[in-house]
Amino acid sequence: MKKIALATLSFICYTAVAVAQAPAQVSKVVQAEEAFNKLVARKGIKNGFLAVADPEGIVFKPKVVKITDFYEGVEKQPGTLQWTPKIARISYDGDLAFTAGPYVYQNGKSEDDKVFGDYVSVWHADGDGKLKLLIDLGIQHPEMEKEATTDFKDPDPSKKPVKNKDPFNGKNIILATDKMLNQALTISSLGAYKEFLSAEGRYYFPGFEPMMGTDQVLKFLNNEAINISAETISGGRSTSNDLAYTYGRARIKKGEIVSNYNYVRIWELDATKHTWNILLEVFSAIEN
């Protein structure tokens, strides 16, 4: 009930007008990601990231640090990095988007030097409408035996969202939702995800292949005896009020082992129920 009330409040607390233009196409962010991949292959990891970074873009090394500050502070990032977007979404207005998919990092010439995993990238449009890298995070796991299914989806043109006239309050609403989830996690991880995870939500946890769907995620949490306590750091959402992101730090107890993580959550608005649901969540281990 708290979740429903909070989402309803987000429609009352700002003046909204119907969005008239046609929705953005998800191919915009897929093309941006593919161009970024080619840039890294041509210019190297450091120069590639610096070329596409949003001025406020962040990476976790392990604490939150601006992309520009981190890569300007290293002489060169060794090795090669390749990745393939397999999941992609973009907001109706096209100002916020994300992609996710498998990556391969190799710091040597032999097959034993390869590291496999999945990445998550959040993109934000600049003043000229060009997508820039806002968040980059990933997990490591064994090489997958099966190729991931491609899932690119355009915004639904029949569900025109309302344009947010108060971006500051809009940000506060999504941060409050994230904090509400974190509070629910301290009571019951299973109960929290039952309420907040989208039916097709995805879950990325280090050492495991990405999971999809409430049933699979809940089964994983139960089998691994995972308990989560988390703290929100920041977030934001699209001007069309249909896609959002949050990030923070988490302390996870897995059986008898307690470890620290960074997390990023991608949220989508359920246009029917007017509630925010997790479309994707990724945890990245903070190494001691």
TORLO-733303 format. One record per residue (C-alpha): residue in one letter; chain; y, x, z. Coordinates in nm, 3 decimals, padded with zeros to 5 digits, always signed. Layout:
res:chain:py:px:pz
A:A:Y:X:Z
...
END
This chain:
res:chain:py:px:pz
M:A:+00.000:+00.000:+00.000
K:A:+00.238:+00.287:+00.077
K:A:+00.173:+00.428:-00.267
I:A:+00.251:+00.096:-00.437
A:A:+00.567:+00.047:-00.232
L:A:+00.691:+00.396:-00.312
A:A:+00.633:+00.354:-00.684
T:A:+00.806:+00.017:-00.682
L:A:+01.102:+00.172:-00.503
S:A:+01.138:+00.424:-00.785
F:A:+01.224:+00.134:-01.019
I:A:+01.478:-00.015:-00.779
C:A:+01.663:+00.300:-00.674
Y:A:+01.812:+00.383:-01.013
T:A:+01.965:+00.200:-01.308
A:A:+01.716:+00.185:-01.594
V:A:+01.753:+00.100:-01.957
A:A:+01.481:+00.052:-02.216
V:A:+01.403:+00.352:-02.432
A:A:+01.462:+00.260:-02.793
Q:A:+01.354:+00.565:-02.992
A:A:+01.004:+00.630:-03.118
P:A:+00.784:+00.833:-02.882
A:A:+00.745:+01.208:-02.915
Q:A:+00.425:+01.339:-03.073
V:A:+00.184:+01.550:-02.872
S:A:+00.149:+01.785:-03.170
K:A:+00.487:+01.927:-03.065
V:A:+00.347:+02.087:-02.750
V:A:+00.017:+02.184:-02.917
Q:A:+00.211:+02.372:-03.184
A:A:+00.429:+02.538:-02.917
E:A:+00.117:+02.654:-02.731
E:A:-00.051:+02.785:-03.045
A:A:+00.268:+02.971:-03.146
F:A:+00.281:+03.123:-02.796
N:A:-00.080:+03.240:-02.833
K:A:-00.002:+03.411:-03.164
L:A:+00.310:+03.569:-03.014
V:A:+00.109:+03.722:-02.728
A:A:-00.148:+03.854:-02.977
R:A:+00.129:+04.015:-03.183
K:A:+00.375:+04.138:-02.918
G:A:+00.158:+04.166:-02.608
I:A:+00.138:+03.960:-02.289
K:A:+00.468:+04.072:-02.134
N:A:+00.688:+04.019:-02.440
G:A:+00.510:+03.697:-02.531
F:A:+00.579:+03.538:-02.192
L:A:+00.940:+03.656:-02.188
A:A:+00.999:+03.506:-02.533
V:A:+00.891:+03.153:-02.438
A:A:+00.990:+03.136:-02.070
D:A:+01.217:+02.860:-01.946
P:A:+01.504:+03.006:-01.736
E:A:+01.347:+02.833:-01.434
G:A:+00.987:+02.895:-01.545
I:A:+00.743:+03.017:-01.279
V:A:+00.410:+03.192:-01.236
F:A:+00.212:+03.254:-00.917
K:A:+00.176:+03.628:-00.844
P:A:+00.057:+03.523:-00.585
K:A:+00.376:+03.365:-00.449
V:A:+00.601:+03.157:-00.671
V:A:+00.814:+03.389:-00.885
K:A:+01.019:+03.332:-01.200
I:A:+00.842:+03.429:-01.520
T:A:+01.139:+03.641:-01.628
D:A:+01.162:+03.823:-01.294
F:A:+00.792:+03.906:-01.290
Y:A:+00.752:+04.027:-01.648
E:A:+01.081:+04.215:-01.655
G:A:+00.955:+04.400:-01.350
V:A:+00.638:+04.536:-01.512
E:A:+00.626:+04.804:-01.779
K:A:+00.339:+04.647:-01.967
Q:A:+00.070:+04.387:-01.903
P:A:-00.257:+04.555:-02.014
G:A:-00.538:+04.390:-02.201
T:A:-00.557:+04.103:-02.449
L:A:-00.531:+03.733:-02.377
Q:A:-00.642:+03.445:-02.598
W:A:-00.659:+03.076:-02.523
T:A:-00.711:+02.740:-02.690
P:A:-00.539:+02.414:-02.593
K:A:-00.798:+02.138:-02.550
I:A:-00.597:+01.885:-02.348
A:A:-00.238:+01.792:-02.419
R:A:+00.011:+01.524:-02.323
I:A:+00.384:+01.480:-02.379
S:A:+00.635:+01.242:-02.229
Y:A:+00.778:+00.957:-02.435
D:A:+01.113:+01.138:-02.461
G:A:+00.944:+01.470:-02.537
D:A:+01.122:+01.663:-02.263
L:A:+00.812:+01.732:-02.051
A:A:+00.458:+01.820:-02.164
F:A:+00.149:+02.012:-02.069
T:A:-00.160:+02.165:-02.223
A:A:-00.481:+02.301:-02.072
G:A:-00.789:+02.472:-02.205
P:A:-01.016:+02.777:-02.195
Y:A:-00.891:+03.135:-02.205
V:A:-01.046:+03.479:-02.242
Y:A:-00.884:+03.790:-02.094
Q:A:-01.018:+04.132:-02.192
N:A:-00.903:+04.460:-02.042
G:A:-01.136:+04.691:-02.230
K:A:-01.359:+04.704:-02.535
S:A:-01.698:+04.594:-02.403
E:A:-01.820:+04.239:-02.351
D:A:-01.850:+04.314:-01.979
D:A:-01.471:+04.352:-01.963
K:A:-01.411:+03.985:-02.051
V:A:-01.287:+03.736:-01.793
F:A:-01.326:+03.365:-01.865
G:A:-01.143:+03.066:-01.725
D:A:-00.910:+02.775:-01.793
Y:A:-00.532:+02.770:-01.799
V:A:-00.273:+02.499:-01.737
S:A:+00.076:+02.524:-01.889
V:A:+00.370:+02.292:-01.825
W:A:+00.647:+02.285:-02.086
H:A:+01.007:+02.164:-02.060
A:A:+01.255:+02.102:-02.342
D:A:+01.580:+02.300:-02.340
G:A:+01.919:+02.167:-02.447
D:A:+01.822:+02.199:-02.812
G:A:+01.496:+02.011:-02.762
K:A:+01.279:+02.324:-02.795
L:A:+00.987:+02.342:-02.553
K:A:+00.994:+02.634:-02.311
L:A:+00.724:+02.746:-02.067
L:A:+00.796:+02.604:-01.721
I:A:+00.472:+02.672:-01.530
D:A:+00.165:+02.882:-01.606
L:A:-00.145:+02.880:-01.385
G:A:-00.516:+02.933:-01.432
I:A:-00.859:+02.966:-01.279
Q:A:-01.156:+03.195:-01.344
H:A:-01.511:+03.071:-01.392
P:A:-01.826:+03.181:-01.578
E:A:-01.829:+03.150:-01.956
M:A:-01.888:+02.790:-02.056
E:A:-02.203:+02.715:-02.253
K:A:-02.051:+02.416:-02.432
E:A:-01.716:+02.399:-02.606
A:A:-01.464:+02.175:-02.432
T:A:-01.383:+01.842:-02.594
T:A:-01.040:+01.814:-02.757
D:A:-00.821:+01.550:-02.594
F:A:-00.472:+01.523:-02.743
K:A:-00.296:+01.192:-02.682
D:A:+00.044:+01.067:-02.799
P:A:+00.251:+00.840:-02.573
D:A:+00.167:+00.473:-02.627
P:A:+00.444:+00.329:-02.851
S:A:+00.375:-00.021:-02.718
K:A:+00.457:+00.087:-02.361
K:A:+00.820:+00.185:-02.382
P:A:+00.914:+00.338:-02.047
V:A:+01.249:+00.299:-01.876
K:A:+01.492:+00.587:-01.897
N:A:+01.574:+00.743:-01.563
K:A:+01.951:+00.736:-01.504
D:A:+01.926:+00.923:-01.174
P:A:+01.721:+01.241:-01.223
F:A:+01.781:+01.363:-00.867
N:A:+01.637:+01.048:-00.715
G:A:+01.358:+01.052:-00.971
K:A:+01.259:+01.399:-00.853
N:A:+01.270:+01.286:-00.490
I:A:+01.031:+01.000:-00.566
I:A:+00.765:+01.226:-00.718
L:A:+00.804:+01.479:-00.435
A:A:+00.760:+01.199:-00.183
T:A:+00.444:+01.088:-00.367
D:A:+00.308:+01.442:-00.358
K:A:+00.379:+01.468:+00.015
M:A:+00.210:+01.133:+00.072
L:A:-00.103:+01.264:-00.100
N:A:-00.094:+01.579:+00.111
Q:A:-00.072:+01.369:+00.424
A:A:-00.366:+01.157:+00.307
L:A:-00.572:+01.473:+00.244
T:A:-00.549:+01.568:+00.612
I:A:-00.718:+01.238:+00.697
S:A:-00.982:+01.227:+00.423
S:A:-01.008:+01.428:+00.102
L:A:-01.241:+01.172:-00.049
G:A:-01.019:+00.880:+00.048
A:A:-00.707:+01.052:-00.085
Y:A:-00.852:+01.121:-00.428
K:A:-00.998:+00.771:-00.451
E:A:-00.642:+00.639:-00.423
F:A:-00.441:+00.896:-00.618
L:A:-00.671:+01.036:-00.890
S:A:-00.659:+00.876:-01.234
A:A:-00.990:+00.741:-01.366
E:A:-00.978:+01.019:-01.627
G:A:-00.817:+01.273:-01.397
R:A:-00.922:+01.636:-01.424
Y:A:-00.990:+01.880:-01.143
Y:A:-00.975:+02.260:-01.180
F:A:-01.121:+02.468:-00.897
P:A:-01.185:+02.847:-00.912
G:A:-01.542:+02.942:-00.991
F:A:-01.629:+02.604:-01.140
E:A:-01.593:+02.451:-01.484
P:A:-01.324:+02.180:-01.507
M:A:-01.434:+01.840:-01.379
M:A:-01.326:+01.502:-01.514
G:A:-01.330:+01.154:-01.365
T:A:-01.318:+01.021:-01.011
D:A:-01.697:+01.012:-00.966
Q:A:-01.747:+01.375:-01.067
V:A:-01.456:+01.500:-00.854
L:A:-01.563:+01.307:-00.544
K:A:-01.920:+01.430:-00.585
F:A:-01.794:+01.789:-00.604
L:A:-01.575:+01.753:-00.294
N:A:-01.861:+01.600:-00.099
N:A:-02.125:+01.851:-00.210
E:A:-01.901:+02.151:-00.143
A:A:-01.778:+02.009:+00.190
I:A:-01.415:+02.068:+00.092
N:A:-01.127:+01.984:+00.326
I:A:-00.770:+02.034:+00.207
S:A:-00.435:+02.071:+00.380
A:A:-00.141:+02.123:+00.145
E:A:+00.237:+02.164:+00.145
T:A:+00.468:+02.053:-00.136
I:A:+00.714:+02.311:-00.271
S:A:+00.883:+02.142:-00.567
G:A:+00.837:+01.933:-00.879
G:A:+01.007:+01.727:-01.146
R:A:+00.956:+01.449:-01.396
S:A:+01.047:+01.340:-01.745
T:A:+01.361:+01.145:-01.824
S:A:+01.141:+00.870:-01.968
N:A:+00.976:+00.834:-01.627
D:A:+00.616:+00.858:-01.748
L:A:+00.507:+01.217:-01.680
A:A:+00.572:+01.444:-01.381
Y:A:+00.456:+01.761:-01.209
T:A:+00.447:+01.902:-00.857
Y:A:+00.335:+02.232:-00.711
G:A:+00.277:+02.384:-00.370
R:A:+00.039:+02.577:-00.148
A:A:-00.291:+02.466:-00.001
R:A:-00.532:+02.580:+00.266
I:A:-00.886:+02.479:+00.177
K:A:-01.192:+02.487:+00.400
K:A:-01.509:+02.505:+00.192
G:A:-01.803:+02.489:+00.428
E:A:-01.721:+02.757:+00.686
I:A:-01.487:+02.955:+00.457
V:A:-01.109:+02.901:+00.470
S:A:-00.892:+03.028:+00.182
N:A:-00.535:+02.990:+00.055
Y:A:-00.444:+02.852:-00.285
N:A:-00.153:+02.757:-00.507
Y:A:-00.176:+02.416:-00.668
V:A:-00.016:+02.234:-00.959
R:A:-00.050:+01.861:-01.016
I:A:+00.029:+01.669:-01.333
W:A:+00.115:+01.305:-01.269
E:A:+00.124:+01.007:-01.503
L:A:+00.274:+00.666:-01.439
D:A:+00.044:+00.365:-01.457
A:A:+00.269:+00.128:-01.651
T:A:+00.073:-00.176:-01.534
K:A:+00.049:-00.104:-01.161
H:A:+00.370:+00.104:-01.148
T:A:+00.196:+00.378:-00.949
W:A:+00.182:+00.754:-01.000
N:A:-00.170:+00.893:-01.055
I:A:-00.296:+01.250:-01.080
L:A:-00.387:+01.329:-01.440
L:A:-00.473:+01.692:-01.365
E:A:-00.487:+01.914:-01.057
V:A:-00.549:+02.288:-01.055
F:A:-00.600:+02.523:-00.762
S:A:-00.553:+02.898:-00.803
A:A:-00.680:+03.129:-00.529
I:A:-00.432:+03.353:-00.348
E:A:-00.604:+03.686:-00.310
N:A:-00.549:+03.881:+00.011
END
